[in-house]
Amino acid sequence: MLAFLALVVVLLAFDAETRIALYITPVLALAAFLGYLASRRGRPAAEAAPAVERTPR
C-alpha cells in the first residue's frame, strides 16, 4: 500500500500541472487534522470513544 502511494507521489512530481497537488496536500491534511481536533474539543474521553465491552472466553 505504501509503495503504491509512493509511486503516485513520484508520478505527480513528474508533471508540472499535477505538481501543485504535492504542494497542496500537506495543507489539506493539516486542515483536516485541525478540524478533527476541533470537533473533539470539549468532550470527555468517555464520550469521544465508547468503551469496548470485553466478554470472557
Biotite code that builds the C-alpha atoms (Angstrom):
import biotite.structure as struc

atoms = struc.array([
    struc.Atom([0.000, 0.000, 0.000], chain_id="A", res_id=1, res_name="MET", atom_name="CA", element="C"),
    struc.Atom([2.757, 2.464, 0.900], chain_id="A", res_id=2, res_name="LEU", atom_name="CA", element="C"),
    struc.Atom([4.648, 1.550, -2.252], chain_id="A", res_id=3, res_name="ALA", atom_name="CA", element="C"),
    struc.Atom([1.593, 2.463, -4.325], chain_id="A", res_id=4, res_name="PHE", atom_name="CA", element="C"),
    struc.Atom([1.267, 5.828, -2.558], chain_id="A", res_id=5, res_name="LEU", atom_name="CA", element="C"),
    struc.Atom([4.977, 6.484, -3.116], chain_id="A", res_id=6, res_name="ALA", atom_name="CA", element="C"),
    struc.Atom([4.536, 5.659, -6.809], chain_id="A", res_id=7, res_name="LEU", atom_name="CA", element="C"),
    struc.Atom([1.632, 8.105, -7.065], chain_id="A", res_id=8, res_name="VAL", atom_name="CA", element="C"),
    struc.Atom([3.707, 10.854, -5.417], chain_id="A", res_id=9, res_name="VAL", atom_name="CA", element="C"),
    struc.Atom([6.602, 10.238, -7.811], chain_id="A", res_id=10, res_name="VAL", atom_name="CA", element="C"),
    struc.Atom([4.304, 10.273, -10.829], chain_id="A", res_id=11, res_name="LEU", atom_name="CA", element="C"),
    struc.Atom([2.658, 13.500, -9.655], chain_id="A", res_id=12, res_name="LEU", atom_name="CA", element="C"),
    struc.Atom([6.084, 15.103, -9.304], chain_id="A", res_id=13, res_name="ALA", atom_name="CA", element="C"),
    struc.Atom([6.982, 14.500, -12.955], chain_id="A", res_id=14, res_name="PHE", atom_name="CA", element="C"),
    struc.Atom([4.289, 16.695, -14.483], chain_id="A", res_id=15, res_name="ASP", atom_name="CA", element="C"),
    struc.Atom([4.252, 20.429, -13.753], chain_id="A", res_id=16, res_name="ALA", atom_name="CA", element="C"),
    struc.Atom([0.446, 20.556, -13.943], chain_id="A", res_id=17, res_name="GLU", atom_name="CA", element="C"),
    struc.Atom([-0.021, 17.894, -11.250], chain_id="A", res_id=18, res_name="THR", atom_name="CA", element="C"),
    struc.Atom([2.841, 19.055, -9.060], chain_id="A", res_id=19, res_name="ARG", atom_name="CA", element="C"),
    struc.Atom([0.526, 21.593, -7.437], chain_id="A", res_id=20, res_name="ILE", atom_name="CA", element="C"),
    struc.Atom([-1.242, 18.642, -5.761], chain_id="A", res_id=21, res_name="ALA", atom_name="CA", element="C"),
    struc.Atom([2.004, 17.819, -3.972], chain_id="A", res_id=22, res_name="LEU", atom_name="CA", element="C"),
    struc.Atom([2.156, 21.362, -2.610], chain_id="A", res_id=23, res_name="TYR", atom_name="CA", element="C"),
    struc.Atom([-1.486, 21.480, -1.515], chain_id="A", res_id=24, res_name="ILE", atom_name="CA", element="C"),
    struc.Atom([-1.775, 18.004, 0.070], chain_id="A", res_id=25, res_name="THR", atom_name="CA", element="C"),
    struc.Atom([0.086, 18.808, 3.328], chain_id="A", res_id=26, res_name="PRO", atom_name="CA", element="C"),
    struc.Atom([-2.050, 21.931, 3.787], chain_id="A", res_id=27, res_name="VAL", atom_name="CA", element="C"),
    struc.Atom([-5.272, 19.948, 3.301], chain_id="A", res_id=28, res_name="LEU", atom_name="CA", element="C"),
    struc.Atom([-4.077, 17.180, 5.645], chain_id="A", res_id=29, res_name="ALA", atom_name="CA", element="C"),
    struc.Atom([-3.245, 19.757, 8.324], chain_id="A", res_id=30, res_name="LEU", atom_name="CA", element="C"),
    struc.Atom([-6.648, 21.412, 7.917], chain_id="A", res_id=31, res_name="ALA", atom_name="CA", element="C"),
    struc.Atom([-8.405, 18.045, 8.247], chain_id="A", res_id=32, res_name="ALA", atom_name="CA", element="C"),
    struc.Atom([-6.387, 17.189, 11.356], chain_id="A", res_id=33, res_name="PHE", atom_name="CA", element="C"),
    struc.Atom([-7.137, 20.546, 12.969], chain_id="A", res_id=34, res_name="LEU", atom_name="CA", element="C"),
    struc.Atom([-10.819, 20.112, 12.147], chain_id="A", res_id=35, res_name="GLY", atom_name="CA", element="C"),
    struc.Atom([-10.746, 16.692, 13.776], chain_id="A", res_id=36, res_name="TYR", atom_name="CA", element="C"),
    struc.Atom([-9.157, 18.124, 16.914], chain_id="A", res_id=37, res_name="LEU", atom_name="CA", element="C"),
    struc.Atom([-11.690, 20.951, 16.997], chain_id="A", res_id=38, res_name="ALA", atom_name="CA", element="C"),
    struc.Atom([-14.585, 18.500, 16.711], chain_id="A", res_id=39, res_name="SER", atom_name="CA", element="C"),
    struc.Atom([-13.319, 16.528, 19.715], chain_id="A", res_id=40, res_name="ARG", atom_name="CA", element="C"),
    struc.Atom([-12.626, 19.593, 21.835], chain_id="A", res_id=41, res_name="ARG", atom_name="CA", element="C"),
    struc.Atom([-14.682, 19.859, 24.993], chain_id="A", res_id=42, res_name="GLY", atom_name="CA", element="C"),
    struc.Atom([-15.895, 16.269, 25.013], chain_id="A", res_id=43, res_name="ARG", atom_name="CA", element="C"),
    struc.Atom([-14.996, 13.967, 27.863], chain_id="A", res_id=44, res_name="PRO", atom_name="CA", element="C"),
    struc.Atom([-12.871, 10.996, 26.856], chain_id="A", res_id=45, res_name="ALA", atom_name="CA", element="C"),
    struc.Atom([-15.690, 8.546, 27.638], chain_id="A", res_id=46, res_name="ALA", atom_name="CA", element="C"),
    struc.Atom([-17.971, 10.332, 25.174], chain_id="A", res_id=47, res_name="GLU", atom_name="CA", element="C"),
    struc.Atom([-15.351, 10.618, 22.459], chain_id="A", res_id=48, res_name="ALA", atom_name="CA", element="C"),
    struc.Atom([-14.538, 6.906, 22.352], chain_id="A", res_id=49, res_name="ALA", atom_name="CA", element="C"),
    struc.Atom([-17.084, 4.443, 23.703], chain_id="A", res_id=50, res_name="PRO", atom_name="CA", element="C"),
    struc.Atom([-15.702, 1.687, 25.904], chain_id="A", res_id=51, res_name="ALA", atom_name="CA", element="C"),
    struc.Atom([-15.276, -1.720, 24.342], chain_id="A", res_id=52, res_name="VAL", atom_name="CA", element="C"),
    struc.Atom([-17.104, -4.400, 26.240], chain_id="A", res_id=53, res_name="GLU", atom_name="CA", element="C"),
    struc.Atom([-14.976, -7.500, 26.765], chain_id="A", res_id=54, res_name="ARG", atom_name="CA", element="C"),
    struc.Atom([-16.565, -10.893, 27.039], chain_id="A", res_id=55, res_name="THR", atom_name="CA", element="C"),
    struc.Atom([-14.811, -13.716, 28.909], chain_id="A", res_id=56, res_name="PRO", atom_name="CA", element="C"),
    struc.Atom([-13.748, -16.689, 26.838], chain_id="A", res_id=57, res_name="ARG", atom_name="CA", element="C"),
])
